[in-house]
Each structure stands twice: as structure tokens, then as C-alpha cells.
Amino acid sequence: MKEASPVEQVRAGVDIVDLVAQYVSLKKAGRTFKALCPFHTEKTPSFVLFPDTGRWHCFGCGEGGDVFSFLMKIENLSFAEALRRLADRIGVPVSYARESDERREANRRLHAANEAAAVYYHSVLLNSAAGKKIVASRGISEESVRSFLLGLAPDSADAVQRQLLSQGFTPEELLAAGLLYAPEDGPPRDRYRGRLMFPIREVEGHIVSFGARALASDAQPKYLNGPQTTLFDKGMVLFGIHSARDAIRQERRAVVVEGYVDVVIAHQEGFRNVVATLGTSITDRQLRQLARIASEICLALDPDAAGESAALHGAEVARTALADAAVPVPTWRGLVRYEATSRARITSAALPQGKDPDEVILGDPDQWRAAIANARPVVEHALDWVATRHDLSTARGKAEAADVLAPLLRDIADPIQRSHYIELSAQRLGVDSTAVAERVRSEAAKGRALGTSGRRAGPGPGARTPETGRHVPAFRPQSADPRPHPNPPAPPVGGSEEYYAIALLVAAAQRGLPTIDLETTDFADPSARALAMRAAETLRSTGRGEWRPDPLALVTDPWLEEPTARVRQLLRDVEALSDAQVSAAAQSIARQVRSIRLTLELRDLTALLPDMDPDAADQIKAKILEHNRELAALRRTDAEQPRGPSALGRRVAAVPARFRHREFGRPTE
């Protein structure tokens, strides 16, 4: 018997219950498990696991899939990364392309260099009475020094260089890791000299760089971060995220501070959901990372000018950071969105003037708890901030403050909340609310004219969304008889439709036709889904001047060899089709793939009914009804397509018989 592919081995070997239980609290419900969905905020569990099929589905936000899609979504991983992590989990060997092996080995060496440097700096600190005195003066315990592997860089031009070269690392590796720098007038030198060292770990715990605080009062800069490297991107990594991740998931709140010491002290005193930006501003990618594991992101930045500016910038980038995933959050002097299915909201904690977070925590832990617990939406904090920076006793000051607030108020999606904050703004400015409302309407008109309206208009049917490049499906008419079908038959096994869809994608690319958009989330076969995603990614990165790219030629992963060969075999069927037939066949096969996905979900829904209370059962029946309506619409669209020799004459797709629509998931007549 032929051995299963690594993807199939991983899907069969990973217990989806064990995997998901690492992220959410599961409750047994008959043959299934239920939980609060980790991908949207809800009070009633609508996230369901189906152990028998290895699938999950949220009936609140509509997300669903298998072990791969769950890990990809919750950790923001590519398919290859999710496969690697799950394969390591159960000991399944997965081979990767030679280029990837070389790159991975180079990165492993850089990680090792950083680890070796951290151990060296740590040993220097442990043997430095002056260094330990400085650390203790900041309230950092010996246990925290060990757990964060804090260190001390000697005031020497080549101390770490000599140490690491003796361990077998090359100067080129140390330069690539950011541990050295190359001056114009001499040999490479140590980057960090006479500084307290904070190893920066990425979410998996690997040291990717360092933060360094000057010991001398006159040294500049006071804080020095490592340079951009293949391992380290300052705009992506958060200091302390490796240690804070579990606490953030458990508390559903991430607290963002500004300094390394703030994080160390917070964790030391039991506040383990605290992370720090690597500079004075939080970035969109850092917000995205936190929003995946927290429903609230609380900004607790230093209450000085730099800290206020950082909070301001953090609120402004929140819109672009979270809007692509349709995640609405309040923003401060930026664009504000509130939606019922928000994944994360941003709040701001008011700290005592003149005190940094670490000082508050060490001085009065209860005061810190209260500040975080009473954190307000940043839109409210923004009103205070604007009011303190404009002279509201003058007409000009009021007008300038209104100019700052108008974009914020304009983009509050909920009309009741918008009205509330317009009234609140008018009270703070000391003007009539109609004047503020008029300024907001003017701002909205200006935004529409410039195409920059904060609340992005949804694309119409058939439109292509800029974020995903996917087409928005047109409205599907309801079935004439949409009664729920209680026991839909099993879908066809083998996923041939999915591979044929990829073959059509490749054929269109080779012929220079418009790119076919495949909804890979509908793919049930993880190997086919991975290959489709890789092919689509290749096409997006290929210049359109190359009119005949072969996306399969660039797929070098050994674990995708079999799926790739399967698609190449199917390309023989596609060669006989005209250009118009390729496009039409793609639409037909996409309907079939969607039908299979709906049928799988119908079976899951039907399995839920016996264990549901009456109210929940009504919701499930409504979802079954909705799925059957869509299936009826898909079947009707298929039935309306011309077939036979006359259809070929009109250049309509001739989908091979083995891929044509089958009688499954059909609503009761």
C-alpha cells in the first residue's frame, strides 16, 4: 500500500481536540466540543469541534476548517509553517526544498550566535558587582535576571567578537546577526559596549536581537535596539511576547508598555500579560499579532510627551492594522470602527503623572491593577488629550480641536455611539452639538471626495477586494423549496475537483488569461489547499510581463511533489479547452468545490441537532436552511449552463465528466 503523504499523516495524527484545547477552554457536548470562538468576541459558545471528522466550525463568524486552518489562523502562519509545527508535534518527518534547508541552516546559525552572545553577556553581569547593583537599583530580582537572561556588554570593542569567534562563529555570521558592525575605517567591532542587555525573543522563544540600555548617564542613545536582520524586524517583534503569550490568551487582554524594564518588573510582580514595543510607537503588525490572541489591547505607555505620542500613533495605526481583517477598534486621533464581531478593542490606561509603569507596579500594585481595569476606550482618552492641548476658551482653539476630532467621530460606525461621542465632544468644547455634527458631516464628504473615507465601502457583487484579490460573490437567489435536508449524503471522496481547479488556474496563467481566483478556504484536501495557495502566491509575485509563468515550476517542496504531479496529469484534459472554456470551466468547478464544502458543513450541522437545546436547535436548523438554499442556487446555476456539442460551439466550458456536478447535498424536492 502506498504510504500517505506527510500532509495526510499530520492531518490524521494530530488530535484536533488536544490542539484547540491549548488555545480555548473546551466543553464536551455529546459527540462534539464547544467553546467561545477565539476569532471573534462572543458570550455564547458557537465554536464547535467535530472529533470524528477532525474539523471545526464557528457558527457565529463562519470560520471553519481542519487542524491546518486552525493553527494558520490563530498563529498567523503559512501552510508550510503550520505543517512544520504540527509535524514536529507528532514526529512526522517532512522534507523541504534544498534552498529552504540552506536558508534554515543559516538562520539556525544566527539564532545560535544570538544565544551564545546572550549567555556570554549574562555571565558578565553575574560576575559584575557594579552591574548587579545597577540591576538591583531598578527593583529587578535575581530570579528575573535569570529568567530573562539579562546581561552586561563589556565596554570593549571586541569582547563578544573574540568570545564567539572562539566558539566557531564567523565574522560574517556575527555581522548578519547584528552583534557586530563594520565601520568605514577599520575591522568589525562589537555593536554593544557598556550597556545592560535585554535579549529579545520572538514568539517561539528564539533570541532574534537585543535591546541595550546605556549605563553611563551621558551615553547616547539611551536605548539601542539591534539592526534589521533576517531574524529581526523591530516593527514585528514585541519584547516579552514569548513569556506573555499564555497569560494574554488566558486573560484575553494584552497590556502594552514602552520599556524593557517595565516588562521585566511587570512579569516579576505577577502581571504576565505585559509586552513592550521596541521604540516609542506600536506598529500595525504588532497590533495584528496581539489581536490574534487578545480581545483587548490596553496601551499603558509612559505619561510623558513621548509616551503620549506613542499612544497617539498606536491608535492611528490601529485602523490599518486591524481593518484588513474587518476588525474594528476605537482609535485615538485616527479612524474609529465599532462592529458587533470585533476581534479586539483598544483601550488606554491612565497612569499617574511622572511615573513609569515599573514605578507604579513596584510602588503600588493595586494602583496598577486599577489603572488597567479602568482603562477607557481610546476615543474617550482622545477627547481628554485634545482638550488639554487646545485653548478651549477661544473660538480658534475650539475650531482647531474640532478639526482634530472630526475624523475620529466621522468613522465611528455605530450611529448611536457616534451620536454619543458627538454630544460628549460638544460638551468638552463648549459648543452646540449641531456644530460638531456639521463638522463631522463635512469631514465625511471630504473623505468621500478624496476616496479616503474611514469606513470603507463594501465592494459590490463581482468586485475584487484590494486586500485579498478575491471576487465578492453576487447575491444567490433562494431555493423555491428550501426545506432542510436532514441527512445529506456524503460528498465524493478524493478531492479531484480541487486538483482540477488548480489545473485550470495554471492553464490560465500559462495562456496569459486573467488570473483565476480560487477560494482556497473551500478546499477540503489540505495538500490541494496548500498547492493552490502556493500557486496563487507565485502568480501574485510574478510580473505580468511574463505572460506564460508556470507556477508549478517554482513549487520545490518535496511534500508537494505528489499533488503537483497530480495537477500536471490533469493539465492534459485542460489542453483541449479553448481560452473561453478554461474560464467557464473554472467557474463551474468552483461551484462544485463550494458545494462539497457546504455538504461537509451540512453533515456537521446535522450531527449537532440531537444534543442541542430547543433555542440552539432552531439556530442550527436556520443554518441548515441557509446551506440548502445556497446548494440549490449552485445546482440551478449549473443546470442553466449550456451543455453538449452546441455548447462547445459557443466556447462554453467542457468540464471532464469525472468532475461534473454530482447529486449530493441536494435540498428535498
Order of alpha helices (4+ residues) and beta strands (2+ residues): alpha-alpha-beta-beta-beta-beta-beta-alpha-alpha-alpha-alpha-alpha-beta-alpha-alpha-beta-beta-beta-beta-beta-alpha-beta-alpha-beta-alpha-beta-alpha-beta-alpha-alpha-beta-alpha-alpha-alpha-alpha-alpha-alpha-alpha-alpha-alpha-alpha
